[in-house]
Amino acid sequence: MFNLTISISLAFLLAGPASANVIAVHTGAADPTSEGFVFSNTGTPVLSDLGFDAWQYAGCGCPTDYHSGPLTAQQKADAFAYGWELDLRARLPQNDNVLFGNVDFGNVRYDINLILSPGGSLTVNLNNFGTGPSYTYLVPGSGSAYHLYTMLYDPGSASASFQVDGTTVLTGYTGHNLSLNDLGLWFGTVGGSNGPGNFNLVSLQVDTPEPASVFTLGIGIFCMIIVRRAR
């Protein structure tokens, strides 16, 4: 006889880590429609903007300028089972609108909102429409500069942490379930006169288990069983 429970536990130790798969990304001054995004309203390319190429929403006189990229059912399932990462490198040149990079899964939404004050101070708000704790952070330095904003979802805690230029500044964000449209990854500007908002990078990565991990797990279990039976 052999102990199957022990065999499975040891086999898991042989399994490889999950891998991050980029499932939607905008880079530089590329038209997001050429990258697979659907537009609500279009924008314009901007070259060498403070050292970065970007796609700019410059104001359409409408409620919202944005592009979106819906997610498949499998991508949504993997995102919450294994984790996901939203990266946003962007800036607000002026203070009459809100710039956003969001992920809308259809039943829950996670928001990164950038708000520039008339005095030039930049605040990040992880929006929850007032349904929970306030998640805000005052970004040091020039409010109109580019920064890299990263939201990381951890399935273990069922919450997201938030980084600015690689430094974690907020934790425990659980999103909200208001104004859901199942848009997937979407980014743009809203509010005020819809002044310019510039996007150098918008990326959503979803973790999935390495295909080799499943194979290794099966081989590990099989070998342990053979060893046990041979004794």
N, C-alpha and C positions, 0 to 999 in steps of 0.2 A: 504493500500500500504506500501511497505517497500523500503529502500534504499539499493540496492544490492551492490553498490560500497563501502559503508561503511562496510557492512558485510564482504566482501572479504578482505578489508584492515585489519580489526581486526583479521580475521582468520589467516592471514599471521603471526601475532604476536605470534600465538600459535604454529606455525610450528617449528620443531627442527632444529638444525644446520646440515650442511653437514658432512659426515664422510670420513676419509681418508682410502682408500683401497690400500694395497700394491699389485701391479699387477706383479712386477718382482723384484727379490732380489737375490744377491749373498752375502754369509757370510763366513768369515773365510777362511780356507784352502780347502773348498769343491770344487770339480771339477764343474765349471759352467754348463757343459752339464748335470750333475745330477740335476741341479736346473731349467732345461728347456731352457737354452741358446743354441744357435747354434754357432759353432766355425769356425773361419777362420783359426786359427792355435792354437795349444794347448799350455798349460803352465805346471807348476809344483806347488805342494803344498809347503808352507814354514811354519814351526811351530816356535812359540815364536820369532817372528821377532820384536825386540824392544817392546816386550810385547804383540804382536798381531799375531794371525795366519792369513795367507794370501795366495792368489793365485798369483803366479808370472809368468809374461811373461819375459823370460830370453834371448830372441834374437834368431830369426829363420833365419836370413839372407834374410828376405823377407820384402816387404814394410810395412806390418802392422800385428801385433798380436792382435786379439780381439775375444770377444764373443758378441753375439747380441740376443735380444729378441723382435720380432715384436709385434706391438700393433693391436688390433682389431679396426674396424671403430667406435664401441661404446665407447671404451676406449679413442680414440682420441677426439671424440665429448665431452665426459665428462671432459677431461683434460682442454679443452679451455672454456667450459661452467662454470665449478666450480673451477678449479685450479688444480695444480699438484706440486709435490715436488721431486727433485732429491737429494739423499744423496750419498756422496762418501767419504770413509775413505781410504786413500792410501798414498803411498810415492814413491819417486824416490831415490834409493840407489846411483845412479851415474848420470852423467850429459850428456850422449850421446844420449838421446832420449826425446820424449815428451809423457807424460802419459795423457790419456783422459778418460772422462766419459761424454757421449753425449746422447741426445734424438733427434731422427730423426723421425718427424711425417709424412714425405712424401712430405709435402709442405713447411715446415719450420724446421730448425734444431737449437738446443741450445747446445753449447759446453763449457765444462770445460776442459781447457788444463793446465797442470802443466809443467813448464820448469825450470830446475835446471841449474844455470850458472856454469862455471868451478870454480868460486870462492866459490860456495856453497850457493848462494842466490836463493831462490825459488820465482818464479813469477807465479801467476795465470792469465791466459788470457781467457776471455770469447770471443771466436773467432767469428768474423763476416767477415773475409777475407777482411778487410779494407773498407767495404761498409757503415760504419757508425762510430759513436764515438768509441774511444778506451776504452775498459773495461779491465784494468789490475790492479793487486794488488800485492805488494811485501809483502810476508808473513814474519812476524818477527820470529827471532830465527833460529834454525837449519833448513837448507833447506832440509835435508834428513829425517826429522821427520814425523811421521804420524799426519795428521790433519783431522778434519771432515769438508767437504765442502758441503754446502747446497744451492741449487737453488730453489727458490719459485716463481711459476708463479701466478700472480694475474689477474683474468679475468677482474676486474674493470678497471685496467690501461693497460691491454693487454701487460704487460711487466713482467720481472722477476727481483727479487732481489737476492743477493748472500751473503752468510754468511761463515765465517771461524771460526770454533769452537764456533758457536752460536752468533757471532757478525756480524751484517750487515756491509759490506764494499763496496758494489757496488749496484746500483739500475738502473732501466730503461733499462735493456738489453732486446732487442727484437729479438735476434737470427738472422738467415740469411737463404737464400734460394739457397745456392750453394752446389754442391756435394751431392745432396739428393739421398738416396737409400732406404728410407722407412724401415730402420733397427730397428726402435723403440729404446729401451734402448741398448746402446752398449758401451763397455769399453775395453781399451787395451793400447798398446804403438805403436809409429810410429816415424820414423826419425833416423838419425845417424846410429849407428850400432845396433839399437834396443836392447839397454842394458836393465837391469831388471827394471820392474815396478811392485810394490806389491799392491794388492787390498784386504783390509780386509772387506770392505762393499761397495756394490753398490745397491741402492734401488730406485725404482720409485713408488711413491704413487699418485693416482688420486682421487680427491674428488668427491663424489657422494652424492645426497640428501638422508637423512635417509628415509627408507621406511615408518617409522612411521609418518614422516612429512607430506607426502601426505595424509595419513589417517586422521591425525589431522586436516589438512586443510579442508578436505571434511566435517568432523564432525562439525568443527567450522562454516562453511558456512551454513550447514543444521540447526544447533541450532539457529543461528542468524535469519534465515528466519522464523523459527517456532516462536521465540519470537516476531518478528515484526508482524507476522500475527495474533498473539494472542491478540494484543493490539486493 
